[in-house]
Amino acid sequence: MDFKSIYSVVADDFEAVNRFIAEHLDSSVPLVREVGEYIVSSGGKRLRPLVSVLSARACGYHGDRHVDVAAIIEFLHTATLLHDDVVDESSLRRGRPTVNAVWGNAASVLVGDFLISRAFQLVVAVGNPHLLNILADSTNIISEGEVLQLLNCRDPNTDEERYMRVIHHKTAKMFESAAETGSVLGEAGDNLALRQAMAAYGRHLGIAFQLIDDVLDYIGDADELGKNVGDDLAEGKPTLPLIYTIREGSAEQAAMIKDAIRTGGLDNLPSIIDTVKQSGGLEYTINKAREHTQLAIESLAPVPASAYKEALTNLAKEAVSRNF
């Protein structure tokens, strides 16, 4: 089952989510509207709201508040992207110029702030205190993840444990929140075990997704990725393929990669890509991603059988097998 087939399971719900997003990005401030329309039109798979919708339906929810919650998740995620692009000085996302590249850093940061505040306006309107607690905690943890990544940036001594902590905080936490908030609307609202199962599913899915992104930074196609190959290295980010190669490669290989991380230089990118491949760094990272995919699928054991559960299972499989 590919992404298109997975989306088809909740096609009507997802159309409602897209409409809700467009309607609630509106503002009396012209720049906010302009940037909002640009963000909406930039596409993206919107995996996190998809997880939220599927989770709600898999846990027996029959109302329509899952549309609001899925949109809230997307607003918070988009805000983190806007802030990320400023911190990373990125110029390309999803194959298009970033908001900061078009309107400048100040606009990108401030519209990100608008999206966060709008998200919390909307979650208050939903009126479920469990949702508010989950999202308040997750935004705090994601912010910590951004700072942790900043501390690791250009630090070639970053080890696997430190890096996995960044992945959990910065990427996996939003997937975890998407799955957990969806479940809270359904039967998991009063079933802690089911709620924890869905949170674990999202956490492992998010880790697997990020690890595959790390691999694609070295072997992906720029047009498909929507960013330039080697961008992580250019930003001095010590991702898992590099960390593994430093640990397991020769002294000469480790020195070359450490120097590239320190300087954020791409002068030796072809040699680094070859070295990471030869050392087994890509294979190691892919296998780690597959482990988390399997843990995500196993986490779904308490969830009743349904087309939605099947879609969640297939989503985990698809996320780890994309583009290679």
C-alpha positions in Angstrom: 0.0 0.0 0.0 1.6 3.3 -1.1 1.0 6.8 0.4 -1.9 7.5 -2.0 -3.7 4.3 -1.0 -3.1 5.1 2.7 -4.6 8.6 2.3 -7.6 7.1 0.5 -8.7 5.4 3.7 -9.5 8.8 5.2 -9.9 10.8 2.0 -13.0 12.7 3.1 -11.5 13.5 6.5 -8.3 14.7 4.9 -10.1 17.0 2.5 -11.9 18.5 5.6 -8.5 18.9 7.3 -7.1 20.8 4.3 -10.1 23.1 4.2 -9.8 23.7 7.9 -6.2 24.6 7.5 -6.9 27.1 4.7 -9.7 28.7 6.6 -7.8 29.2 9.8 -4.6 30.5 8.3 -6.6 33.6 7.5 -5.6 36.9 9.3 -6.4 40.6 9.1 -2.6 41.1 8.6 -1.8 40.9 4.9 1.7 39.4 5.3 0.3 36.6 7.5 -2.3 35.8 4.8 0.3 35.9 2.0 2.8 33.7 3.8 0.0 31.4 4.9 -1.2 30.9 1.3 2.4 30.2 0.3 2.7 27.6 2.9 -0.6 25.9 2.0 0.3 25.8 -1.7 3.8 24.4 -1.0 2.4 20.9 -0.6 4.0 18.2 1.5 2.6 14.9 2.6 1.1 16.2 5.8 2.0 12.9 7.5 1.5 14.1 11.1 -2.1 15.2 10.5 -2.6 11.9 8.6 -1.4 10.0 11.7 -3.7 12.0 13.9 -6.8 11.3 11.7 -6.0 7.6 11.3 -5.3 7.3 15.1 -8.7 8.9 16.0 -10.6 6.6 13.6 -8.6 3.5 14.6 -9.5 4.2 18.3 -13.2 4.4 17.5 -13.8 8.1 17.2 -17.0 9.0 15.2 -17.2 12.8 15.6 -15.5 15.6 13.6 -13.2 17.3 16.1 -10.4 15.1 14.8 -10.3 17.5 11.8 -9.5 20.4 14.2 -6.8 18.4 16.0 -5.1 17.2 12.8 -5.0 20.9 11.6 -3.6 22.0 15.0 -0.8 19.4 14.6 0.0 20.7 11.2 0.1 24.3 12.4 2.6 23.4 15.1 4.7 21.4 12.8 4.8 24.1 10.2 5.8 26.6 12.8 8.8 24.5 13.7 9.8 24.3 10.0 9.6 28.1 9.7 11.9 28.5 12.8 14.2 25.6 11.6 14.8 27.3 8.3 15.9 30.5 10.0 18.2 28.7 12.4 19.7 26.5 9.6 19.8 29.4 7.1 18.0 27.1 4.6 17.0 28.4 1.2 15.0 25.4 -0.1 12.2 23.2 1.3 10.0 20.9 -0.7 11.6 22.1 -3.8 10.6 25.7 -3.3 12.3 28.7 -1.7 11.8 28.8 2.0 9.7 31.6 3.6 12.8 33.2 5.1 14.4 33.2 1.6 11.4 35.0 0.2 10.3 37.3 3.0 13.3 37.3 5.4 14.1 35.9 8.8 11.9 38.2 10.8 8.7 37.3 8.8 9.5 33.6 9.0 9.9 33.7 12.8 6.9 35.9 13.4 4.5 33.9 11.2 5.8 30.8 13.0 4.8 32.4 16.2 1.4 33.2 14.8 0.9 29.6 13.9 1.7 28.4 17.4 -0.6 30.9 19.0 -3.4 30.0 16.5 -2.9 26.4 17.3 -3.4 27.0 20.9 -6.5 29.1 20.3 -7.9 26.2 18.4 -7.0 23.5 21.0 -8.7 25.6 23.7 -11.8 25.8 21.5 -11.9 22.0 21.3 -12.2 21.9 25.1 -10.4 18.7 25.9 -7.8 19.2 28.7 -5.9 16.0 27.8 -5.2 17.5 24.3 -4.0 20.8 25.8 -1.6 19.0 28.2 -0.2 16.8 25.4 0.4 19.7 23.0 1.8 22.0 25.7 4.3 19.3 26.8 5.2 18.4 23.2 5.9 22.0 22.1 8.2 22.4 25.1 10.0 19.2 24.3 10.4 20.1 20.7 11.8 23.5 21.6 14.4 21.7 23.8 15.2 19.5 20.8 16.0 22.5 18.7 18.4 23.7 21.4 20.0 20.2 21.7 20.5 20.2 18.0 22.1 23.6 18.1 24.5 22.3 20.8 25.4 19.3 18.6 25.9 21.4 15.5 29.5 21.4 14.4 30.4 19.1 17.2 32.1 16.0 15.8 32.2 14.4 19.2 28.4 14.0 19.2 27.7 10.3 20.0 24.7 8.1 19.0 22.9 8.5 22.4 23.0 12.3 22.1 21.9 12.3 18.5 19.0 9.9 19.2 17.8 12.2 22.0 17.7 15.0 19.4 15.6 12.9 17.1 13.2 12.0 19.8 12.7 15.6 20.9 12.8 17.3 17.6 11.1 15.0 15.2 9.5 12.0 16.8 7.7 14.0 19.5 5.4 15.6 16.9 4.5 12.2 15.5 4.0 10.9 19.0 1.7 13.8 19.8 -0.2 13.4 16.5 -1.0 9.7 17.3 -1.7 10.3 21.0 -4.1 13.3 20.4 -6.0 11.4 17.8 -6.4 8.4 20.2 -7.6 10.7 23.1 -10.6 11.7 21.0 -11.6 8.0 20.6 -11.8 5.2 23.1 -8.3 5.8 24.3 -9.6 8.9 26.2 -10.5 6.5 29.1 -8.1 3.7 28.1 -4.6 4.6 29.2 -3.0 1.4 27.7 -4.4 2.2 24.3 -3.4 5.8 24.5 0.2 4.8 25.4 0.2 2.3 22.6 -0.7 5.0 20.1 1.9 7.3 21.5 4.6 4.6 21.2 3.5 4.0 17.6 4.0 7.7 16.7 7.3 7.9 18.6 8.8 4.9 16.8 7.4 6.0 13.4 8.9 9.5 13.9 12.4 8.0 14.7 12.3 5.7 11.7 11.2 8.6 9.4 14.0 10.9 10.6 16.6 8.1 10.2 15.6 7.5 6.6 15.9 11.3 6.1 19.4 11.1 7.3 20.2 8.4 4.8 18.5 10.2 1.9 20.8 13.2 2.6 23.6 11.2 1.1 21.9 9.0 -1.5 18.6 10.8 -2.3 17.6 12.8 -5.4 17.5 16.6 -4.8 14.3 17.0 -6.9 12.5 14.3 -4.9 13.9 15.4 -1.6 13.0 19.1 -2.2 16.4 20.1 -0.7 20.0 19.8 -1.8 21.9 16.5 -1.1 24.4 17.1 1.6 22.5 19.9 3.3 22.8 18.3 6.7 26.6 18.1 6.4 26.7 21.7 5.1 25.0 22.8 8.3 27.5 20.8 10.4 24.9 18.4 11.6 26.4 15.1 12.9 23.7 12.7 11.8 23.8 8.9 12.5 25.5 7.8 9.2 28.4 10.2 10.0 28.5 9.2 13.7 28.7 5.5 12.8 31.4 6.1 10.3 33.5 8.2 12.7 33.1 5.4 15.3 33.7 2.4 13.0 35.8 3.8 10.1 39.6 4.3 9.9 41.4 7.2 11.6 41.8 8.9 8.3 38.1 8.6 7.5 37.1 9.8 10.9 39.4 12.8 10.6 37.9 13.8 7.2 34.3 13.6 8.5 35.1 15.4 11.8 36.7 18.2 9.8 33.6 18.5 7.5 31.3 18.6 10.6 33.4 21.3 12.2 33.6 23.5 9.1 30.2 22.6 7.5 32.2 22.2 4.3 31.2 20.2 1.2 34.6 20.2 -0.5 34.9 16.5 0.2 31.3 15.5 -0.2 31.8 12.9 -2.9 34.6 11.3 -0.8 32.4 11.5 2.4 29.5 9.8 0.6 31.7 7.0 -0.6 33.2 6.6 2.9 29.8 6.5 4.6 28.6 3.9 2.1 31.8 1.8 2.5 31.8 1.9 6.2 28.3 0.6 6.5 27.0 3.8 8.0 24.0 3.9 5.6 23.2 0.3 6.1 23.4 0.7 9.9 21.1 3.7 9.9 18.6 1.9 7.6 18.6 -1.1 9.9 18.0 1.1 12.9 15.0 2.7 11.1 13.6 -0.8 10.3 13.9 -1.7 14.0 11.8 1.3 14.9 9.3 0.6 12.1 8.8 -2.9 13.6 8.4 -1.4 17.1 5.8 1.0 15.7 3.9 -1.9 14.2 4.1 -4.0 17.3 2.8 -1.0 19.4 -0.5 -1.3 17.5 -1.2 -4.7 19.0 -3.9 -3.3 21.5 -5.7 -1.4 18.7 -8.8 -3.2 17.3 -8.5 -4.5 13.7 -9.8 -2.1 11.1 -8.9 -0.5 7.8 -7.5 2.4 9.8 -5.1 0.1 11.8 -4.1 -1.5 8.6 -3.3 2.0 7.1 -1.2 2.9 10.2 0.7 -0.4 9.7 1.3 0.3 6.1 2.3 3.9 6.8 5.1 2.7 9.0 6.3 0.3 6.3 6.1 2.9 3.6 7.9 5.6 5.6 11.0 3.4 6.0 11.1 2.1 2.4 10.8 5.4 0.5 13.1 6.4 -2.3 15.6 3.5 -2.2 
